[in-house]
Amino acid sequence: MVRSARPARERVPLKIGAEARRAAGMRAEQVLAPVTEVPDDLVELGYIGDAYGIRGWIKVQPHTGEGEGLLSADRWYFRRPGESAYTQANVLHSRGHSGTVVAQLRGSENRSAAEALKGLQVWVPRSAFPSAGEDEFYWVDLIGAQVTNLQDESLGKVVGLLDNGVHTVLRVAYEVPAVDDKPAKTAERLVPFVAQYVQTVDVEAGRIVVDWGLDY
């Protein structure tokens, strides 16, 4: 297993153009504190999709799973897509909500402040994750693992995971050599992450053994 109704809007004056951007920036700055150093084990877990309610709560869409890593951390780090600088904020309250995580950050006291945070990527240190249960694994610990089958044939490397609504699927990338006039390319195998096919997972060694053929 991989652990992976809105109230009425607050009444605020309508702002447009640069004035609106300056106002949004000021509200975001009240919540987010700049940082010069960040933990070296940060993991991007989701993004702020919207405000939640009128009391400054935000709604975070996890990239995978139910957001356990988000719920276990009392401080989140943030980054705008395409930017390198991080900010941070303390989490006052958080809980799961219909496949998302809703939370209130310190300093975010109304809907306008929460809306100014929309689009931010949310990062959490891997060390803040709760311990996984038996036969449970965090997706971040599977990325980069080498996958082999029972015949000790290399199937490739895990580059991502998918959730098809029934179970998690490993995206295993491998190199296809050039043949005749066809150039070499990178292809993917999709391997269901279920007990029927997954034999062993060694997170420390970065190795997964599956009952899966090269030609599947």
ABEGO torsion letter per residue (X at the ends): XBBXXBBBBBBBBBBBEAAAAAAAAAAAAAABBBBABBBAABBBAEBBABBBEAAGBBBBBBABEAGAAAAABABBBBBBBGBABBBBBBBABBBBBGGBBBBBBBGBABAAAAAAABGBBBBBBAAABBBBBBGBBBAAAABGBBBBBAAGBBAEBBAEBBBAGABBBBBBBBBBBBBEABBBBBBBBBBBBBAAABABBBAAAGBBBBBBBAAX
